[in-house]
C-alpha cells in the first residue's frame, strides 16, 4: 500500500510540474531575440494570411498574377485573385460572396453598386488609401461613411489612327483638313462616309472596327455608348446620380442621338452589320492594330490591346482620341468621357483580420515602389492618389491623350453616369436589342421602348 501511495504521489507531482511549465511558457514575456508582434488586429507576415480579391477586369488578370507573386515576396501574404468572365461580374460576386471562403476585396460600380451590396461594404474612411485619395468627392459615400474607393480614372472615346486620317485629309475633296475640324456629329458623319467611299485608296476595310455585339462582348455599346445620351438626360433634367429614387425610370430622350452614332458605326465598318453578333472586342482591336480600320470606340486601357497584337502596324504617336459626337446641341465643347466605375470595396462580413489584410494590400499597391510600378507600367492605370508623382503617371499614347483632354478647361467632360444603370440584366437585354437592330430584325422604336421598359423593371426590383 505504501509503495502504491508513493507511486501515485510521484505521478501527481510530475503532472503538477508539467502544468506549471506550460503556464510559464504561455505567459512569459518574449525574449529580446523574439520581440512581441504589434497588436494590430491583423495577421502578421510571419503567419502569412490571404487576401481573396474578385477582379472585375479580365484584360488585366495575368498582370494580377504577377502582382500576387511580388506581394507574396515582399509581405508574406498570399493574394488570391479570381477573375470574373466579361459581363458576369455581378453574377459571379453573388455566387462567391455566399461561400464560406468569400472575397474580402471586391468591386462596386458606384452608387447603384453600393445599393446592391450595402450589407457587404465596410466603411473605409479610416483606411490609409482613402487618406491619399486626391479628390474625395470621387468616393462612394453615404453620410459620413466611405464605402467605395475609386482606384483608377479612365476615359473613352473614338480612338483614331492619325496616319490614316492624314492620308485621307490629303485627298482631293476631303470633307475636312484635320481632326481639329471634327468637333460635331455632322462633320464626323461627312468625313466617315467620305472615307468609306474612298476606303480602297486609304487601304482600309472600313472606317470603324467591327461593332462587337457578341453577348458578353457588347459593353462598349450597351454601357459606354449608352452613357452619352443618359449623361445629357441627367444634365438637362438636373438629376443627382446619388439619388437612386430619381432613376426608377428614364425617358431615353436622346435615343435618336444614340441611333445617329450607332448607325454610323455599323454602316461604315470592316464587316457587314449582320455579322456583328460573332465579333469580339479582341477582333475589333486587332482590326485597328493591323491597319484595317481608322477608328474604334474604346478607352485608354486599349493601348495594351493594340500594341500587343502580332503584326501591329500602328505607331504610338498616331494613336489619339476624339469625343463621341452624337448631334446634341453645343457638342462642339464636348470632351471625351472621363470617370470611373471601379471602386474597391471590402467585405464587412469578413473577419477584422481579413479586412485589415485587404486594406493593407490596396495601400501597398498604390503607395509602394513595386505596387506603383505595376499600376503605371502594367495595369496602365491613371491613379487618383497623391502617392504618385508626375513622373509615375502613365506615358502611353492614349493616357497622354486622355490627360490632355482632362486639362482642357474649355471643354466639358461627359461623366460616367452609367454607374446608375440598374443592372447587368438591363445591359444584356439592351445589348441583345442592339444586335437585333443591327441584323435588321428589330425596329429602332422597339429598341427604344425595350430600353425604357427594361430599365423600369430592373430599377424597381
C-alpha positions in Angstrom: 0.0 0.0 0.0 2.9 2.4 0.9 4.5 1.7 -2.5 1.3 2.3 -4.3 0.7 5.6 -2.4 4.3 6.7 -3.2 3.8 6.0 -6.9 0.5 7.9 -7.0 2.1 10.9 -5.3 5.0 10.8 -7.8 2.6 10.9 -10.8 0.7 13.8 -9.3 3.9 15.8 -8.7 5.1 15.2 -12.3 1.8 16.3 -13.7 1.9 19.5 -11.5 5.4 20.3 -12.7 4.2 19.9 -16.3 1.3 22.2 -15.9 3.4 24.8 -14.2 5.9 24.6 -17.1 3.0 25.1 -19.6 1.7 28.1 -17.7 5.1 29.7 -17.6 5.6 29.2 -21.4 2.2 30.7 -22.2 2.6 33.8 -20.0 6.2 34.6 -20.1 7.3 37.8 -21.8 9.1 37.3 -25.2 12.8 37.3 -25.2 14.8 40.1 -26.7 15.6 37.9 -29.7 11.9 37.4 -30.3 10.0 40.7 -29.9 6.3 40.7 -29.4 4.2 41.3 -32.6 2.3 44.6 -32.7 -1.4 44.2 -31.7 -2.8 45.5 -35.0 -5.7 43.0 -35.1 -4.3 41.7 -38.4 -2.3 38.5 -39.2 1.4 39.2 -39.3 3.6 38.5 -42.3 5.1 35.6 -40.3 1.8 33.8 -40.3 1.1 35.0 -43.8 -2.6 35.2 -44.3 -4.6 35.5 -47.6 -6.5 38.3 -49.4 -9.1 37.0 -51.8 -9.8 39.6 -54.5 -12.6 39.1 -57.0 -11.2 41.0 -60.1 -13.6 42.8 -62.5 -11.2 43.3 -65.4 -10.4 40.2 -67.5 -7.9 42.1 -69.5 -5.6 42.5 -66.5 -5.9 39.1 -65.0 -2.4 37.9 -66.0 -0.9 41.1 -64.5 -2.6 40.4 -61.2 -0.8 37.0 -61.2 2.5 38.9 -61.3 1.3 41.3 -58.6 0.4 38.4 -56.4 3.9 36.9 -56.7 5.5 40.3 -55.9 3.2 40.9 -52.9 3.9 37.4 -51.5 7.7 38.0 -51.8 7.5 41.4 -50.1 5.0 40.8 -47.4 4.5 37.0 -47.0 0.7 37.5 -47.6 -1.0 35.5 -50.3 -3.1 37.4 -52.8 -5.7 35.1 -54.3 -7.2 36.6 -57.4 -10.3 35.2 -59.1 -11.3 37.0 -62.3 -15.0 37.0 -63.4 -15.6 36.5 -67.1 -16.6 39.6 -69.1 -20.1 40.7 -68.4 -20.6 38.2 -65.5 -19.2 40.1 -62.5 -22.4 40.7 -60.6 -23.4 37.1 -61.1 -20.0 35.8 -60.1 -20.0 38.0 -57.0 -23.4 36.8 -55.9 -22.1 33.2 -56.1 -18.8 33.8 -54.4 -20.0 36.1 -51.6 -22.2 33.3 -50.4 -19.3 30.9 -49.9 -17.5 30.3 -46.6 -14.3 31.5 -48.3 -15.9 34.7 -49.7 -14.0 37.5 -51.4 -12.7 40.0 -48.9 -11.8 42.6 -51.6 -14.3 43.2 -54.4 -15.6 45.9 -56.7 -18.7 48.0 -56.8 -19.5 50.3 -59.8 -20.7 53.4 -57.9 -23.9 54.4 -56.0 -26.0 51.8 -57.7 -23.5 49.1 -57.0 -23.3 50.2 -53.4 -27.1 50.0 -53.1 -26.9 46.4 -54.2 -24.1 45.4 -51.9 -24.5 47.7 -48.9 -24.7 44.8 -46.5 -21.2 43.7 -47.5 -19.5 47.1 -47.8 -17.3 48.1 -44.9 -16.7 51.8 -44.0 -13.3 52.7 -45.5 -12.9 56.2 -44.2 -10.2 55.3 -41.8 -8.1 53.3 -44.3 -4.7 54.6 -45.3 -5.6 54.5 -49.1 -8.6 56.8 -48.6 -6.5 59.4 -46.8 -4.5 59.7 -50.1 -7.4 60.0 -52.5 -6.7 63.2 -54.4 -10.4 64.1 -55.0 -12.5 62.6 -52.2 -15.7 63.6 -54.0 -15.0 60.6 -56.3 -15.6 58.1 -53.5 -18.9 56.4 -52.9 -20.2 57.9 -49.7 -23.3 57.7 -47.6 -23.5 60.2 -44.7 -20.0 60.2 -43.0 -19.2 56.7 -44.3 -17.0 55.8 -47.3 -17.9 52.5 -48.9 -16.1 52.6 -52.2 -12.7 54.0 -53.1 -12.0 54.7 -56.8 -8.8 53.0 -57.9 -8.4 54.4 -61.5 -9.6 57.3 -63.5 -10.3 56.3 -67.1 -11.6 57.8 -70.3 -13.1 56.6 -73.5 -14.0 58.0 -76.9 -13.3 57.3 -80.5 -9.7 56.2 -80.9 -8.3 57.1 -84.3 -5.1 56.3 -86.3 -3.7 59.7 -87.2 -1.6 58.3 -90.1 -4.7 57.1 -91.9 -6.6 60.3 -91.1 -3.7 62.4 -92.6 -3.8 60.2 -95.7 -7.5 61.0 -96.0 -7.1 64.7 -95.4 -4.5 64.9 -98.3 -7.1 63.5 -100.8 -8.9 65.8 -103.2 -12.4 66.7 -101.9 -11.7 65.6 -98.3 -14.5 66.9 -96.0 -12.0 68.3 -93.5 -8.3 69.2 -93.4 -7.5 67.9 -89.9 -9.2 66.2 -87.0 -9.3 69.6 -85.3 -12.2 70.4 -87.6 -14.1 67.4 -86.4 -16.0 68.8 -83.4 -19.6 67.7 -84.0 -21.6 64.8 -85.4 -22.4 66.5 -88.8 -18.7 66.9 -89.6 -17.8 63.4 -88.2 -20.5 61.8 -90.4 -19.4 63.7 -93.5 -15.8 62.6 -93.0 -16.6 59.0 -92.2 -18.9 58.4 -95.1 -16.5 60.0 -97.5 -13.7 57.8 -96.1 -15.9 54.8 -96.7 -16.4 55.8 -100.3 -12.6 56.1 -100.6 -11.6 53.1 -98.4 -9.7 51.4 -101.3 -7.5 54.5 -101.7 -6.9 54.6 -98.0 -6.1 50.9 -97.8 -8.7 50.0 -95.2 -11.5 47.5 -94.9 -13.8 50.0 -93.1 -13.6 53.3 -91.2 -14.7 51.7 -87.9 -13.6 48.4 -86.5 -16.4 45.9 -86.1 -19.0 46.8 -83.5 -18.7 43.7 -81.3 -22.2 42.7 -80.4 -21.4 39.2 -79.3 -23.2 38.5 -76.0 -20.8 39.4 -73.2 -18.6 41.5 -75.5 -21.1 44.3 -76.2 -20.3 46.5 -73.2 -18.9 49.2 -75.4 -22.4 49.9 -76.7 -24.9 48.9 -74.1 -22.9 50.7 -71.4 -20.3 53.1 -72.7 -22.1 54.4 -75.7 -25.4 54.4 -73.9 -23.9 56.6 -71.3 -23.7 59.6 -73.7 -27.5 60.1 -74.1 -28.1 59.2 -70.5 -25.5 61.9 -69.5 -27.4 64.5 -71.4 -30.7 63.4 -70.0 -29.3 63.6 -66.4 -27.8 67.0 -67.1 -30.8 68.5 -68.8 -33.2 67.3 -66.1 -30.9 68.3 -63.2 -30.8 64.8 -61.7 -28.5 63.8 -58.8 -26.8 60.4 -59.6 -26.6 59.7 -55.8 -30.4 59.8 -55.6 -31.4 56.3 -56.5 -35.1 57.3 -56.4 -34.5 59.6 -59.3 -33.7 56.7 -61.6 -36.6 54.4 -61.1 -37.3 55.1 -64.8 -35.8 57.1 -67.7 -37.1 58.7 -70.8 -34.3 57.9 -73.2 -35.0 61.3 -74.6 -31.7 61.3 -76.6 -32.3 58.0 -78.2 -32.1 59.5 -81.7 -28.6 60.8 -80.9 -27.6 57.3 -79.8 -29.0 56.0 -83.1 -27.0 58.6 -85.0 -23.6 57.4 -83.9 -24.6 53.7 -83.7 -25.7 53.7 -87.3 -22.5 55.5 -88.3 -20.5 52.7 -86.6 -22.3 49.7 -88.1 -22.8 51.1 -91.6 -19.1 52.2 -92.1 -17.5 49.1 -90.5 -15.0 46.5 -91.6 -17.8 43.9 -91.7 -21.5 43.8 -92.6 -23.9 44.7 -89.8 -25.4 41.2 -90.0 -22.1 39.6 -88.9 -21.6 41.7 -85.8 -23.1 39.1 -83.4 -20.0 37.0 -83.9 -17.4 39.7 -83.3 -15.5 40.2 -80.1 -13.6 43.2 -78.6 -10.4 41.4 -79.4 -11.4 41.1 -83.1 -12.2 44.8 -83.1 -9.0 45.9 -81.6 -6.9 43.6 -83.9 -8.6 45.2 -86.9 -7.4 48.6 -85.7 -3.9 47.4 -84.8 -3.5 45.8 -88.2 -4.4 49.0 -90.0 -7.7 47.6 -91.4 -9.7 50.4 -89.8 -9.1 54.0 -89.0 -11.3 54.4 -85.9 -12.6 52.3 -83.0 -14.5 53.2 -79.8 -12.7 52.2 -76.7 -10.9 53.5 -73.6 -7.4 54.4 -72.7 -6.8 50.9 -71.4 -6.9 49.7 -75.1 -3.3 50.7 -75.9 -2.1 47.4 -74.4 -4.6 45.6 -76.6 -3.4 47.5 -79.7 0.3 47.3 -79.1 0.1 43.6 -78.1 -1.4 42.4 -81.4 1.0 40.3 -83.5 1.8 42.3 -86.7 0.7 45.6 -85.2 1.4 48.4 -87.7 0.0 51.4 -85.7 2.7 53.7 -84.3 2.2 55.0 -80.8 2.4 58.7 -81.9 -0.5 58.2 -84.3 -3.0 56.9 -81.6 -5.3 59.6 -80.3 -8.8 60.3 -79.0 -11.8 62.1 -80.5 -15.0 62.7 -78.4 -18.1 60.6 -79.3 -20.3 63.1 -81.1 -24.0 62.3 -81.4 -25.6 65.6 -82.7 -26.5 67.2 -79.4 -26.7 71.0 -79.5 -23.5 72.6 -78.2 -21.4 69.4 -78.5 -18.5 71.4 -80.1 -17.5 72.0 -76.5 -17.8 68.3 -75.5 -14.8 66.3 -74.3 -14.3 62.6 -74.1 -15.9 60.6 -71.3 -13.8 60.6 -68.1 -14.6 59.0 -64.8 -14.6 55.6 -63.2 -16.9 52.6 -62.4 -14.1 50.9 -60.5 -14.4 51.2 -56.7 -12.6 49.0 -54.2 -15.0 47.6 -51.5 -14.0 45.5 -48.5 -16.3 42.7 -47.3 -17.8 43.8 -44.0 -18.8 40.2 -43.2 -15.2 39.1 -43.2 -13.2 39.0 -40.0 -11.5 42.2 -38.9 -8.2 40.5 -39.5 -9.0 39.8 -43.1 -10.4 43.2 -43.6 -7.2 44.7 -42.4 -5.2 42.4 -44.8 -7.3 43.7 -47.7 -6.8 47.3 -46.7 -3.1 46.8 -46.3 -2.9 45.2 -49.8 -4.6 48.1 -51.7 -2.5 50.6 -49.9 0.7 48.7 -50.8 -0.4 48.6 -54.4 -0.8 52.4 -54.6 2.0 53.5 -52.4 5.0 51.1 -52.6 7.5 51.5 -55.4 6.7 47.9 -56.5 3.0 48.4 -56.4 3.0 51.8 -58.2 5.2 50.4 -60.9 2.6 47.7 -61.6 -0.2 50.3 -61.6 1.5 52.6 -64.0 3.5 50.3 -66.3 1.4 47.2 -66.4 -2.1 48.0 -65.4 -1.8 51.3 -67.3 -4.0 53.0 -64.7 -4.2 56.7 -64.1 -4.3 56.5 -60.3 -6.3 59.2 -58.4 -4.0 59.2 -55.4 -1.4 61.8 -54.2 1.1 59.0 -53.7 2.0 59.2 -57.4 4.4 61.9 -58.8 4.1 63.3 -62.3 6.9 61.0 -63.4 5.0 58.0 -62.1 1.9 58.6 -64.3 1.3 56.5 -67.5 3.0 57.7 -70.7 1.3 55.6 -73.2 -0.3 57.5 -76.1 -4.0 57.1 -75.0 -3.2 58.0 -71.4 -1.4 61.2 -72.7 -4.4 62.0 -75.0 -6.8 61.5 -72.0 -4.7 63.7 -69.7 -4.7 66.4 -72.5 -8.5 66.4 -72.6 -8.7 66.4 -68.8 -6.5 69.5 -68.7 -8.6 71.4 -71.4 -10.9 73.6 -69.3 -12.6 74.9 -72.5 -14.4 71.5 -72.9 -16.9 69.8 -70.6 -16.5 66.2 -69.7 -19.1 63.5 -70.3 -19.3 62.0 -66.8 -19.5 58.2 -66.2 -23.2 58.3 -65.4 -23.7 54.6 -66.4 -22.9 53.9 -62.7 -26.7 54.4 -62.3 -27.7 51.8 -64.9 -30.0 49.4 -62.9 -28.4 46.0 -63.5 -26.3 43.8 -65.7 -29.5 42.2 -66.8 -30.7 45.5 -68.2 -27.4 46.0 -70.1 -27.6 42.5 -71.5 -31.2 42.9 -72.7 -30.4 46.3 -74.3 -27.3 44.8 -75.9 -29.4 42.0 -77.3 -31.9 44.5 -78.8 -29.0 46.4 -80.4 -27.8 43.2 -82.1 -31.4 42.5 -83.4 -31.5 46.1 -84.7 -28.1 45.6 -86.5 -29.3 42.4 -88.0 -32.5 44.1 -89.2 -34.9 42.1 -87.1 -36.0 44.9 -84.8 -37.0 48.5 -85.5 -35.4 51.3 -83.6 -38.6 52.4 -82.0 -38.9 49.0 -80.5 -35.3 49.2 -79.2 -36.1 52.5 -77.6 -39.2 51.1 -75.9 -37.4 48.0 -74.7 -34.7 50.1 -73.1 -37.2 52.2 -71.3 -39.2 49.2 -70.1 -36.2 47.1 -69.0 -34.8 50.0 -67.1 -38.0 50.4 -65.2 -38.3 46.7 -64.5 -34.8 46.3 -63.2 -34.7 49.6 -61.3 -37.8 48.7 -59.3 -36.9 45.2 -58.3 
